Amino acid sequence: MSSAVPLSGPQRRGPDLPELVARVAFGDQDAFARLYDAVAGPVLGLVRRVLRDPAQSEEVAQEVLLEVWRTAARYRPERGEVLAWVLTMAHRRAVDRVRAAQAAADRDQREAAQQHTPLFDEVAEQVEGRLEREQVRRCLRTLTELQRESVTLAYYRGYTYQQVAELLGAPLGTVKTRMRDGLIRLRDCLGVGS
């Protein structure tokens, strides 16, 4: 009988990860490039499953691989496989990112709730302003003609006492007295405390 022929072709053996990590610990960049090629795919896949955001996943995967470069000397073969060590770092870093994002969202939500000021009711403000103007008009009608003209010229048109006196053809003292009396009557009519 003939011997079995392998269907998959010659089996290619992957890189010796513990050896690569040992060389990376001494700063071997070529060893790191080979280690990177061997573990980058699984790291990105794991991180993407945790974060679900491709951009953040790539960022975290890069951080993890940089951490592998920096901490390669801490790897202990007796404690587990290289891939398990790297994937543990990746999972922890991804979970930390999720927790940080959740904490930031919670913080923003608390801050927004504390700063929340109710929107003022524009219609109510307009109605209130209209009612106040109507009350002022009604109260102005209760003044004498000289009082009403003096107050209107001084407060609505911006004239000085002297200018009001000249416009009305009345003595300055009389205009001042009429304005004082008119303002007192307006205050009482509007219900404003003294």
N, CA and C atoms as an extended XYZ file, in Angstrom:
582
Properties=species:S:1:pos:R:3:atomname:S:1:resname:S:1:resid:I:1 pbc="F F F"
N         0.816       -1.174        0.000 N   MET     1
C         0.000        0.000        0.000 CA  MET     1
C         0.863        1.242        0.000 C   MET     1
N         0.332        2.277       -0.604 N   SER     2
C         1.129        3.500       -0.691 CA  SER     2
C         0.963        4.323        0.577 C   SER     2
N         1.929        5.169        0.846 N   SER     3
C         1.879        5.991        2.062 CA  SER     3
C         0.953        7.188        1.855 C   SER     3
N         0.451        7.717        2.963 N   ALA     4
C        -0.480        8.857        2.911 CA  ALA     4
C         0.266       10.123        2.500 C   ALA     4
N        -0.389       10.893        1.679 N   VAL     5
C         0.195       12.152        1.215 CA  VAL     5
C        -0.527       13.290        1.934 C   VAL     5
N         0.231       14.179        2.585 N   PRO     6
C        -0.442       15.290        3.278 CA  PRO     6
C        -1.111       16.222        2.275 C   PRO     6
N        -2.354       16.583        2.548 N   LEU     7
C        -3.125       17.434        1.644 CA  LEU     7
C        -2.809       18.929        1.846 C   LEU     7
N        -2.381       19.285        2.983 N   SER     8
C        -2.201       20.713        3.266 CA  SER     8
C        -0.803       21.195        2.926 C   SER     8
N         0.033       20.404        2.454 N   GLY     9
C         1.394       20.807        2.136 CA  GLY     9
C         2.244       20.778        3.386 C   GLY     9
N         3.478       21.212        3.251 N   PRO    10
C         4.358       21.172        4.431 CA  PRO    10
C         3.855       22.140        5.497 C   PRO    10
N         3.880       21.664        6.721 N   GLN    11
C         3.405       22.502        7.823 CA  GLN    11
C         4.485       23.492        8.200 C   GLN    11
N         4.062       24.773        8.269 N   ARG    12
C         4.999       25.802        8.632 CA  ARG    12
C         4.860       26.074       10.115 C   ARG    12
N         5.939       26.099       10.776 N   ARG    13
C         5.933       26.306       12.218 CA  ARG    13
C         6.043       27.796       12.483 C   ARG    13
N         5.256       28.305       13.426 N   GLY    14
C         5.287       29.722       13.778 CA  GLY    14
C         6.566       30.070       14.510 C   GLY    14
N         6.786       31.346       14.694 N   PRO    15
C         8.005       31.773       15.389 CA  PRO    15
C         7.988       31.315       16.845 C   PRO    15
N         9.147       31.150       17.394 N   ASP    16
C         9.309       30.758       18.794 CA  ASP    16
C         9.095       32.019       19.641 C   ASP    16
N         7.871       32.197       20.103 N   LEU    17
C         7.506       33.440       20.795 CA  LEU    17
C         8.329       33.677       22.065 C   LEU    17
N         8.548       32.681       22.916 N   PRO    18
C         9.370       32.939       24.105 CA  PRO    18
C        10.775       33.430       23.745 C   PRO    18
N        11.336       32.866       22.690 N   GLU    19
C        12.674       33.296       22.268 CA  GLU    19
C        12.619       34.747       21.766 C   GLU    19
N        11.576       35.073       20.999 N   LEU    20
C        11.438       36.442       20.490 CA  LEU    20
C        11.288       37.437       21.633 C   LEU    20
N        10.493       37.089       22.641 N   VAL    21
C        10.304       37.985       23.784 CA  VAL    21
C        11.622       38.174       24.517 C   VAL    21
N        12.394       37.114       24.652 N   ALA    22
C        13.695       37.227       25.323 CA  ALA    22
C        14.608       38.164       24.542 C   ALA    22
N        14.591       38.090       23.229 N   ARG    23
C        15.420       38.973       22.412 CA  ARG    23
C        14.899       40.411       22.449 C   ARG    23
N        13.578       40.570       22.506 N   VAL    24
C        12.985       41.911       22.599 CA  VAL    24
C        13.391       42.558       23.918 C   VAL    24
N        13.499       41.769       24.963 N   ALA    25
C        13.900       42.292       26.274 CA  ALA    25
C        15.277       42.940       26.211 C   ALA    25
N        16.106       42.511       25.252 N   PHE    26
C        17.434       43.102       25.071 CA  PHE    26
C        17.442       44.188       23.995 C   PHE    26
N        16.246       44.586       23.525 N   GLY    27
C        16.150       45.677       22.566 CA  GLY    27
C        16.297       45.282       21.114 C   GLY    27
N        16.111       44.015       20.788 N   ASP    28
C        16.244       43.536       19.411 CA  ASP    28
C        15.004       43.953       18.604 C   ASP    28
N        15.184       44.913       17.703 N   GLN    29
C        14.056       45.436       16.929 CA  GLN    29
C        13.543       44.436       15.904 C   GLN    29
N        14.424       43.642       15.325 N   ASP    30
C        13.989       42.621       14.367 CA  ASP    30
C        13.116       41.572       15.063 C   ASP    30
N        13.510       41.193       16.257 N   ALA    31
C        12.711       40.231       17.029 CA  ALA    31
C        11.352       40.837       17.355 C   ALA    31
N        11.328       42.132       17.672 N   PHE    32
C        10.049       42.775       17.975 CA  PHE    32
C         9.157       42.814       16.738 C   PHE    32
N         9.752       43.072       15.577 N   ALA    33
C         8.964       43.100       14.340 CA  ALA    33
C         8.325       41.733       14.089 C   ALA    33
N         9.043       40.672       14.325 N   ARG    34
C         8.497       39.322       14.139 CA  ARG    34
C         7.438       39.018       15.202 C   ARG    34
N         7.708       39.418       16.449 N   LEU    35
C         6.731       39.221       17.520 CA  LEU    35
C         5.457       40.011       17.220 C   LEU    35
N         5.636       41.227       16.749 N   TYR    36
C         4.499       42.094       16.384 CA  TYR    36
C         3.641       41.398       15.328 C   TYR    36
N         4.286       40.894       14.283 N   ASP    37
C         3.550       40.213       13.212 CA  ASP    37
C         2.773       39.016       13.738 C   ASP    37
N         3.341       38.334       14.727 N   ALA    38
C         2.715       37.120       15.264 CA  ALA    38
C         1.526       37.424       16.175 C   ALA    38
N         1.571       38.542       16.938 N   VAL    39
C         0.531       38.757       17.952 CA  VAL    39
C        -0.407       39.939       17.651 C   VAL    39
N        -0.077       40.779       16.681 N   ALA    40
C        -0.886       41.979       16.436 CA  ALA    40
C        -2.326       41.634       16.061 C   ALA    40
N        -2.511       40.620       15.220 N   GLY    41
C        -3.867       40.234       14.799 CA  GLY    41
C        -4.739       39.792       15.969 C   GLY    41
N        -4.265       38.835       16.774 N   PRO    42
C        -5.072       38.425       17.926 CA  PRO    42
C        -5.327       39.571       18.923 C   PRO    42
N        -4.325       40.432       19.115 N   VAL    43
C        -4.502       41.555       20.039 CA  VAL    43
C        -5.604       42.480       19.529 C   VAL    43
N        -5.527       42.870       18.260 N   LEU    44
C        -6.539       43.769       17.691 CA  LEU    44
C        -7.924       43.128       17.728 C   LEU    44
N        -7.993       41.833       17.424 N   GLY    45
C        -9.288       41.140       17.457 CA  GLY    45
C        -9.911       41.155       18.841 C   GLY    45
N        -9.109       40.879       19.865 N   LEU    46
C        -9.619       40.867       21.237 CA  LEU    46
C       -10.064       42.270       21.662 C   LEU    46
N        -9.230       43.248       21.374 N   VAL    47
C        -9.539       44.612       21.780 CA  VAL    47
C       -10.790       45.117       21.065 C   VAL    47
N       -10.916       44.774       19.798 N   ARG    48
C       -12.093       45.221       19.045 CA  ARG    48
C       -13.374       44.598       19.591 C   ARG    48
N       -13.298       43.355       20.058 N   ARG    49
C       -14.487       42.719       20.647 CA  ARG    49
C       -14.905       43.439       21.928 C   ARG    49
N       -13.943       43.955       22.670 N   VAL    50
C       -14.260       44.652       23.925 CA  VAL    50
C       -14.738       46.072       23.657 C   VAL    50
N       -14.050       46.799       22.786 N   LEU    51
C       -14.349       48.221       22.584 CA  LEU    51
C       -15.397       48.501       21.516 C   LEU    51
N       -15.431       47.693       20.471 N   ARG    52
C       -16.370       47.832       19.355 CA  ARG    52
C       -16.134       49.081       18.499 C   ARG    52
N       -15.181       49.890       18.834 N   ASP    53
C       -14.860       51.086       18.053 CA  ASP    53
C       -13.526       50.835       17.357 C   ASP    53
N       -13.521       50.773       16.023 N   PRO    54
C       -12.287       50.434       15.303 CA  PRO    54
C       -11.129       51.389       15.604 C   PRO    54
N       -11.381       52.678       15.641 N   ALA    55
C       -10.298       53.646       15.874 CA  ALA    55
C        -9.703       53.476       17.274 C   ALA    55
N       -10.573       53.356       18.275 N   GLN    56
C       -10.074       53.168       19.640 CA  GLN    56
C        -9.396       51.811       19.781 C   GLN    56
N        -9.901       50.823       19.073 N   SER    57
C        -9.306       49.491       19.137 CA  SER    57
C        -7.875       49.518       18.607 C   SER    57
N        -7.676       50.212       17.498 N   GLU    58
C        -6.327       50.308       16.944 CA  GLU    58
C        -5.401       51.048       17.901 C   GLU    58
N        -5.918       52.095       18.523 N   GLU    59
C        -5.107       52.862       19.479 CA  GLU    59
C        -4.702       52.005       20.675 C   GLU    59
N        -5.653       51.270       21.229 N   VAL    60
C        -5.361       50.426       22.390 CA  VAL    60
C        -4.420       49.292       21.998 C   VAL    60
N        -4.621       48.697       20.821 N   ALA    61
C        -3.723       47.626       20.368 CA  ALA    61
C        -2.294       48.157       20.247 C   ALA    61
N        -2.153       49.364       19.733 N   GLN    62
C        -0.814       49.963       19.623 CA  GLN    62
C        -0.210       50.186       21.006 C   GLN    62
N        -1.021       50.653       21.934 N   GLU    63
C        -0.529       50.859       23.309 CA  GLU    63
C        -0.063       49.536       23.915 C   GLU    63
N        -0.825       48.475       23.673 N   VAL    64
C        -0.468       47.157       24.227 CA  VAL    64
C         0.851       46.674       23.643 C   VAL    64
N         1.012       46.807       22.343 N   LEU    65
C         2.245       46.334       21.712 CA  LEU    65
C         3.440       47.182       22.149 C   LEU    65
N         3.215       48.449       22.392 N   LEU    66
C         4.280       49.285       22.944 CA  LEU    66
C         4.628       48.828       24.357 C   LEU    66
N         3.606       48.451       25.112 N   GLU    67
C         3.842       47.927       26.460 CA  GLU    67
C         4.628       46.613       26.403 C   GLU    67
N         4.357       45.781       25.407 N   VAL    68
C         5.128       44.541       25.237 CA  VAL    68
C         6.592       44.889       25.006 C   VAL    68
N         6.864       45.871       24.167 N   TRP    69
C         8.240       46.297       23.900 CA  TRP    69
C         8.920       46.751       25.184 C   TRP    69
N         8.205       47.532       25.989 N   ARG    70
C         8.797       48.100       27.210 CA  ARG    70
C         8.945       47.072       28.338 C   ARG    70
N         8.042       46.104       28.388 N   THR    71
C         8.013       45.205       29.550 CA  THR    71
C         8.405       43.765       29.205 C   THR    71
N         9.026       43.552       28.070 N   ALA    72
C         9.374       42.183       27.651 CA  ALA    72
C        10.236       41.477       28.684 C   ALA    72
N        11.042       42.211       29.407 N   ALA    73
C        11.923       41.591       30.410 CA  ALA    73
C        11.123       40.999       31.572 C   ALA    73
N         9.885       41.419       31.751 N   ARG    74
C         9.070       40.905       32.864 CA  ARG    74
C         8.372       39.583       32.550 C   ARG    74
N         8.390       39.188       31.275 N   TYR    75
C         7.717       37.934       30.901 CA  TYR    75
C         8.404       36.749       31.562 C   TYR    75
N         7.595       35.873       32.155 N   ARG    76
C         8.090       34.661       32.805 CA  ARG    76
C         7.440       33.455       32.122 C   ARG    76
N         8.221       32.645       31.395 N   PRO    77
C         7.658       31.497       30.669 CA  PRO    77
C         6.949       30.494       31.581 C   PRO    77
N         7.416       30.366       32.814 N   GLU    78
C         6.783       29.397       33.726 CA  GLU    78
C         5.368       29.813       34.132 C   GLU    78
N         5.016       31.070       33.899 N   ARG    79
C         3.683       31.559       34.301 CA  ARG    79
C         2.665       31.473       33.175 C   ARG    79
N         3.091       31.120       31.965 N   GLY    80
C         2.135       30.984       30.868 CA  GLY    80
C         2.752       31.291       29.517 C   GLY    80
N         1.966       31.061       28.489 N   GLU    81
C         2.408       31.280       27.115 CA  GLU    81
C         2.523       32.780       26.821 C   GLU    81
N         3.346       33.114       25.850 N   VAL    82
C         3.543       34.514       25.454 CA  VAL    82
C         2.232       35.116       24.968 C   VAL    82
N         1.525       34.405       24.110 N   LEU    83
C         0.283       34.944       23.563 CA  LEU    83
C        -0.730       35.205       24.683 C   LEU    83
N        -0.814       34.326       25.649 N   ALA    84
C        -1.729       34.539       26.781 CA  ALA    84
C        -1.317       35.781       27.575 C   ALA    84
N        -0.011       35.971       27.770 N   TRP    85
C         0.506       37.145       28.489 CA  TRP    85
C         0.130       38.433       27.757 C   TRP    85
N         0.349       38.445       26.440 N   VAL    86
C         0.052       39.633       25.638 CA  VAL    86
C        -1.455       39.892       25.596 C   VAL    86
N        -2.243       38.838       25.413 N   LEU    87
C        -3.699       39.012       25.343 CA  LEU    87
C        -4.276       39.453       26.692 C   LEU    87
N        -3.666       39.027       27.787 N   THR    88
C        -4.107       39.488       29.107 CA  THR    88
C        -3.881       40.991       29.240 C   THR    88
N        -2.713       41.452       28.779 N   MET    89
C        -2.448       42.900       28.802 CA  MET    89
C        -3.460       43.636       27.927 C   MET    89
N        -3.755       43.064       26.759 N   ALA    90
C        -4.688       43.701       25.827 CA  ALA    90
C        -6.084       43.793       26.433 C   ALA    90
N        -6.527       42.702       27.051 N   HIS    91
C        -7.858       42.697       27.650 CA  HIS    91
C        -7.951       43.711       28.781 C   HIS    91
N        -6.943       43.750       29.629 N   ARG    92
C        -6.951       44.710       30.743 CA  ARG    92
C        -6.977       46.146       30.233 C   ARG    92
N        -6.171       46.423       29.217 N   ARG    93
C        -6.100       47.782       28.681 CA  ARG    93
C        -7.445       48.164       28.039 C   ARG    93
N        -8.073       47.242       27.333 N   ALA    94
C        -9.357       47.519       26.689 CA  ALA    94
C       -10.448       47.759       27.734 C   ALA    94
N       -10.470       46.943       28.778 N   VAL    95
C       -11.454       47.122       29.845 CA  VAL    95
C       -11.227       48.455       30.553 C   VAL    95
N        -9.960       48.816       30.775 N   ASP    96
C        -9.655       50.118       31.378 CA  ASP    96
C       -10.206       51.253       30.515 C   ASP    96
N       -10.090       51.121       29.197 N   ARG    97
C       -10.576       52.160       28.296 CA  ARG    97
C       -12.104       52.265       28.372 C   ARG    97
N       -12.772       51.126       28.444 N   VAL    98
C       -14.239       51.139       28.569 CA  VAL    98
C       -14.643       51.809       29.883 C   VAL    98
N       -13.969       51.449       30.959 N   ARG    99
C       -14.297       52.045       32.264 CA  ARG    99
C       -14.019       53.537       32.277 C   ARG    99
N       -12.917       53.963       31.659 N   ALA   100
C       -12.598       55.391       31.612 CA  ALA   100
C       -13.647       56.144       30.801 C   ALA   100
N       -14.073       55.567       29.691 N   ALA   101
C       -15.100       56.217       28.866 CA  ALA   101
C       -16.421       56.309       29.625 C   ALA   101
N       -16.769       55.259       30.353 N   GLN   102
C       -18.015       55.267       31.126 CA  GLN   102
C       -17.937       56.286       32.255 C   GLN   102
N       -16.789       56.357       32.915 N   ALA   103
C       -16.615       57.329       34.002 CA  ALA   103
C       -16.715       58.750       33.461 C   ALA   103
N       -16.124       59.003       32.299 N   ALA   104
C       -16.202       60.341       31.697 CA  ALA   104
C       -17.640       60.675       31.323 C   ALA   104
N       -18.358       59.711       30.768 N   ALA   105
C       -19.760       59.950       30.405 CA  ALA   105
C       -20.601       60.214       31.645 C   ALA   105
N       -20.372       59.448       32.708 N   ASP   106
C       -21.105       59.668       33.961 CA  ASP   106
C       -20.794       61.031       34.544 C   ASP   106
N       -19.506       61.419       34.505 N   ARG   107
C       -19.086       62.722       35.021 CA  ARG   107
C       -19.744       63.856       34.220 C   ARG   107
N       -19.752       63.723       32.896 N   ASP   108
C       -20.372       64.742       32.045 CA  ASP   108
C       -21.868       64.840       32.315 C   ASP   108
N       -22.497       63.698       32.534 N   GLN   109
C       -23.936       63.683       32.795 CA  GLN   109
C       -24.236       64.351       34.144 C   GLN   109
N       -23.427       64.064       35.171 N   ARG   110
C       -23.628       64.709       36.479 CA  ARG   110
C       -23.421       66.214       36.372 C   ARG   110
N       -22.390       66.606       35.649 N   GLU   111
C       -22.101       68.034       35.490 CA  GLU   111
C       -23.223       68.740       34.735 C   GLU   111
N       -23.730       68.100       33.708 N   ALA   112
C       -24.828       68.689       32.943 CA  ALA   112
C       -26.082       68.811       33.802 C   ALA   112
N       -26.324       67.817       34.650 N   ALA   113
C       -27.500       67.874       35.522 CA  ALA   113
C       -27.372       68.996       36.551 C   ALA   113
N       -26.154       69.220       37.048 N   GLN   114
C       -25.944       70.288       38.027 CA  GLN   114
C       -26.055       71.660       37.381 C   GLN   114
N       -25.640       71.779       36.133 N   GLN   115
C       -25.662       73.071       35.468 CA  GLN   115
C       -26.971       73.332       34.734 C   GLN   115
N       -27.875       72.396       34.775 N   HIS   116
C       -29.126       72.538       34.043 CA  HIS   116
C       -29.939       73.695       34.622 C   HIS   116
N       -30.228       74.628       33.777 N   THR   117
C       -31.118       75.714       34.164 CA  THR   117
C       -32.346       75.599       33.278 C   THR   117
N       -33.479       75.645       33.882 N   PRO   118
C       -34.686       75.491       33.069 CA  PRO   118
C       -34.777       76.618       32.039 C   PRO   118
N       -35.191       76.252       30.860 N   LEU   119
C       -35.368       77.250       29.810 CA  LEU   119
C       -36.495       78.188       30.212 C   LEU   119
N       -36.268       79.486       30.034 N   PHE   120
C       -37.327       80.418       30.389 CA  PHE   120
C       -38.400       80.356       29.325 C   PHE   120
N       -39.568       80.614       29.765 N   ASP   121
C       -40.713       80.565       28.873 CA  ASP   121
C       -40.831       81.909       28.176 C   ASP   121
N       -40.421       81.944       26.932 N   GLU   122
C       -40.401       83.188       26.178 CA  GLU   122
C       -41.803       83.786       26.050 C   GLU   122
N       -42.787       82.962       25.836 N   VAL   123
C       -44.160       83.466       25.699 CA  VAL   123
C       -44.626       84.091       27.010 C   VAL   123
N       -44.329       83.432       28.119 N   ALA   124
C       -44.728       83.975       29.420 CA  ALA   124
C       -44.034       85.304       29.676 C   ALA   124
N       -42.746       85.391       29.287 N   GLU   125
C       -42.014       86.645       29.453 CA  GLU   125
C       -42.656       87.755       28.625 C   GLU   125
N       -43.053       87.453       27.395 N   GLN   126
C       -43.674       88.460       26.536 CA  GLN   126
C       -45.016       88.911       27.107 C   GLN   126
N       -45.800       87.958       27.579 N   VAL   127
C       -47.108       88.300       28.150 CA  VAL   127
C       -46.921       89.156       29.398 C   VAL   127
N       -45.970       88.771       30.241 N   GLU   128
C       -45.724       89.536       31.458 CA  GLU   128
C       -45.274       90.957       31.121 C   GLU   128
N       -44.386       91.087       30.132 N   GLY   129
C       -43.930       92.412       29.712 CA  GLY   129
C       -45.056       93.252       29.167 C   GLY   129
N       -45.931       92.644       28.388 N   ARG   130
C       -47.073       93.360       27.811 CA  ARG   130
C       -48.020       93.828       28.921 C   ARG   130
N       -48.259       92.957       29.914 N   LEU   131
C       -49.125       93.335       31.028 CA  LEU   131
C       -48.531       94.479       31.839 C   LEU   131
N       -47.227       94.438       32.040 N   GLU   132
C       -46.569       95.513       32.786 CA  GLU   132
C       -46.657       96.833       32.023 C   GLU   132
N       -46.449       96.793       30.698 N   ARG   133
C       -46.552       98.025       29.901 CA  ARG   133
C       -47.968       98.586       29.945 C   ARG   133
N       -48.939       97.698       29.870 N   GLU   134
C       -50.337       98.160       29.918 CA  GLU   134
C       -50.646       98.785       31.279 C   GLU   134
N       -50.125       98.217       32.342 N   GLN   135
C       -50.351       98.780       33.677 CA  GLN   135
C       -49.696      100.156       33.795 C   GLN   135
N       -48.492      100.322       33.228 N   VAL   136
C       -47.818      101.622       33.259 CA  VAL   136
C       -48.643      102.646       32.478 C   VAL   136
N       -49.161      102.258       31.296 N   ARG   137
C       -49.998      103.181       30.509 CA  ARG   137
C       -51.238      103.594       31.287 C   ARG   137
N       -51.866      102.609       31.930 N   ARG   138
C       -53.077      102.901       32.718 CA  ARG   138
C       -52.752      103.874       33.844 C   ARG   138
N       -51.619      103.652       34.515 N   CYS   139
C       -51.233      104.527       35.613 CA  CYS   139
C       -50.835      105.917       35.115 C   CYS   139
N       -50.205      105.985       33.940 N   LEU   140
C       -49.854      107.299       33.373 CA  LEU   140
C       -51.110      108.122       33.088 C   LEU   140
N       -52.192      107.448       32.736 N   ARG   141
C       -53.446      108.171       32.452 CA  ARG   141
C       -54.043      108.807       33.709 C   ARG   141
N       -53.627      108.345       34.887 N   THR   142
C       -54.171      108.927       36.133 CA  THR   142
C       -53.451      110.213       36.527 C   THR   142
N       -52.319      110.545       35.854 N   LEU   143
C       -51.551      111.743       36.191 CA  LEU   143
C       -52.162      112.976       35.535 C   LEU   143
N       -51.815      114.121       36.088 N   THR   144
C       -52.228      115.370       35.440 CA  THR   144
C       -51.460      115.496       34.132 C   THR   144
N       -51.910      116.391       33.250 N   GLU   145
C       -51.265      116.532       31.946 CA  GLU   145
C       -49.806      116.958       32.102 C   GLU   145
N       -49.508      117.912       32.985 N   LEU   146
C       -48.139      118.371       33.181 CA  LEU   146
C       -47.267      117.252       33.762 C   LEU   146
N       -47.827      116.478       34.720 N   GLN   147
C       -47.067      115.357       35.291 CA  GLN   147
C       -46.764      114.311       34.214 C   GLN   147
N       -47.793      113.957       33.441 N   ARG   148
C       -47.644      112.922       32.406 CA  ARG   148
C       -46.629      113.369       31.350 C   ARG   148
N       -46.740      114.611       30.875 N   GLU   149
C       -45.809      115.104       29.866 CA  GLU   149
C       -44.387      115.178       30.422 C   GLU   149
N       -44.222      115.621       31.655 N   SER   150
C       -42.890      115.729       32.262 CA  SER   150
C       -42.237      114.352       32.401 C   SER   150
N       -42.977      113.402       32.933 N   VAL   151
C       -42.443      112.041       33.124 CA  VAL   151
C       -42.133      111.395       31.776 C   VAL   151
N       -43.017      111.549       30.807 N   THR   152
C       -42.812      110.951       29.488 CA  THR   152
C       -41.574      111.523       28.818 C   THR   152
N       -41.439      112.861       28.851 N   LEU   153
C       -40.269      113.480       28.215 CA  LEU   153
C       -38.964      113.075       28.921 C   LEU   153
N       -38.982      113.020       30.234 N   ALA   154
C       -37.757      112.710       30.973 CA  ALA   154
C       -37.390      111.224       30.904 C   ALA   154
N       -38.359      110.331       31.091 N   TYR   155
C       -38.052      108.909       31.206 CA  TYR   155
C       -38.155      108.132       29.905 C   TYR   155
N       -39.010      108.573       28.996 N   TYR   156
C       -39.134      107.824       27.747 CA  TYR   156
C       -38.362      108.471       26.604 C   TYR   156
N       -38.149      109.781       26.688 N   ARG   157
C       -37.427      110.474       25.619 CA  ARG   157
C       -36.006      110.853       26.037 C   ARG   157
N       -35.689      110.810       27.327 N   GLY   158
C       -34.335      111.055       27.787 CA  GLY   158
C       -33.944      112.512       27.967 C   GLY   158
N       -34.918      113.409       28.087 N   TYR   159
C       -34.609      114.834       28.281 CA  TYR   159
C       -34.243      115.113       29.731 C   TYR   159
N       -33.425      116.175       29.930 N   THR   160
C       -33.080      116.609       31.281 CA  THR   160
C       -34.227      117.449       31.837 C   THR   160
N       -34.173      117.748       33.158 N   TYR   161
C       -35.198      118.603       33.764 CA  TYR   161
C       -35.255      119.950       33.050 C   TYR   161
N       -34.105      120.530       32.784 N   GLN   162
C       -34.037      121.840       32.126 CA  GLN   162
C       -34.682      121.776       30.747 C   GLN   162
N       -34.386      120.733       29.967 N   GLN   163
C       -34.951      120.594       28.628 CA  GLN   163
C       -36.466      120.406       28.688 C   GLN   163
N       -36.927      119.618       29.651 N   VAL   164
C       -38.373      119.410       29.813 CA  VAL   164
C       -39.050      120.743       30.119 C   VAL   164
N       -38.440      121.548       31.016 N   ALA   165
C       -39.013      122.854       31.385 CA  ALA   165
C       -39.106      123.755       30.162 C   ALA   165
N       -38.067      123.756       29.339 N   GLU   166
C       -38.070      124.596       28.139 CA  GLU   166
C       -39.117      124.117       27.146 C   GLU   166
N       -39.229      122.795       26.933 N   LEU   167
C       -40.203      122.257       25.980 CA  LEU   167
C       -41.639      122.551       26.411 C   LEU   167
N       -41.901      122.488       27.718 N   LEU   168
C       -43.268      122.694       28.225 CA  LEU   168
C       -43.552      124.168       28.509 C   LEU   168
N       -42.508      125.000       28.481 N   GLY   169
C       -42.697      126.423       28.777 CA  GLY   169
C       -43.107      126.642       30.216 C   GLY   169
N       -42.580      125.837       31.131 N   ALA   170
C       -42.917      125.958       32.546 CA  ALA   170
C       -41.638      126.212       33.324 C   ALA   170
N       -41.750      126.822       34.511 N   PRO   171
C       -40.557      127.051       35.324 CA  PRO   171
C       -39.929      125.718       35.745 C   PRO   171
N       -38.580      125.687       35.869 N   LEU   172
C       -37.844      124.470       36.221 CA  LEU   172
C       -38.340      123.891       37.541 C   LEU   172
N       -38.534      124.709       38.554 N   GLY   173
C       -38.999      124.231       39.858 CA  GLY   173
C       -40.354      123.543       39.759 C   GLY   173
N       -41.245      124.111       38.960 N   THR   174
C       -42.588      123.531       38.785 CA  THR   174
C       -42.485      122.160       38.114 C   THR   174
N       -41.632      122.044       37.097 N   VAL   175
C       -41.469      120.766       36.389 CA  VAL   175
C       -40.918      119.713       37.337 C   VAL   175
N       -39.912      120.087       38.151 N   LYS   176
C       -39.333      119.130       39.107 CA  LYS   176
C       -40.378      118.659       40.104 C   LYS   176
N       -41.185      119.589       40.614 N   THR   177
C       -42.220      119.230       41.587 CA  THR   177
C       -43.260      118.326       40.950 C   THR   177
N       -43.706      118.674       39.740 N   ARG   178
C       -44.724      117.866       39.066 CA  ARG   178
C       -44.184      116.460       38.759 C   ARG   178
N       -42.905      116.388       38.378 N   MET   179
C       -42.326      115.062       38.097 CA  MET   179
C       -42.241      114.231       39.374 C   MET   179
N       -41.818      114.853       40.487 N   ARG   180
C       -41.734      114.137       41.757 CA  ARG   180
C       -43.111      113.641       42.168 C   ARG   180
N       -44.103      114.519       42.091 N   ASP   181
C       -45.471      114.127       42.447 CA  ASP   181
C       -45.992      113.035       41.509 C   ASP   181
N       -45.685      113.172       40.211 N   GLY   182
C       -46.135      112.169       39.236 CA  GLY   182
C       -45.495      110.815       39.485 C   GLY   182
N       -44.207      110.804       39.813 N   LEU   183
C       -43.521      109.532       40.076 CA  LEU   183
C       -44.056      108.867       41.342 C   LEU   183
N       -44.408      109.686       42.357 N   ILE   184
C       -44.989      109.123       43.582 CA  ILE   184
C       -46.333      108.483       43.259 C   ILE   184
N       -47.151      109.163       42.448 N   ARG   185
C       -48.462      108.604       42.076 CA  ARG   185
C       -48.293      107.335       41.241 C   ARG   185
N       -47.303      107.330       40.333 N   LEU   186
C       -47.042      106.112       39.533 CA  LEU   186
C       -46.622      104.958       40.434 C   LEU   186
N       -45.750      105.246       41.381 N   ARG   187
C       -45.289      104.203       42.300 CA  ARG   187
C       -46.460      103.599       43.063 C   ARG   187
N       -47.322      104.468       43.576 N   ASP   188
C       -48.483      103.971       44.326 CA  ASP   188
C       -49.425      103.188       43.423 C   ASP   188
N       -49.645      103.661       42.225 N   CYS   189
C       -50.552      102.992       41.280 CA  CYS   189
C       -50.020      101.619       40.880 C   CYS   189
N       -48.693      101.529       40.681 N   LEU   190
C       -48.075      100.260       40.260 CA  LEU   190
C       -47.858       99.301       41.419 C   LEU   190
N       -48.011       99.810       42.647 N   GLY   191
C       -47.857       98.949       43.812 CA  GLY   191
C       -46.410       98.657       44.120 C   GLY   191
N       -45.521       99.573       43.771 N   VAL   192
C       -44.088       99.419       44.045 CA  VAL   192
C       -43.793       99.989       45.407 C   VAL   192
N       -43.074       99.252       46.255 N   GLY   193
C       -42.735       99.731       47.609 CA  GLY   193
C       -41.756      100.867       47.541 C   GLY   193
N       -41.776      101.744       48.570 N   SER   194
C       -40.884      102.906       48.577 CA  SER   194
C       -39.517      102.562       49.110 C   SER   194
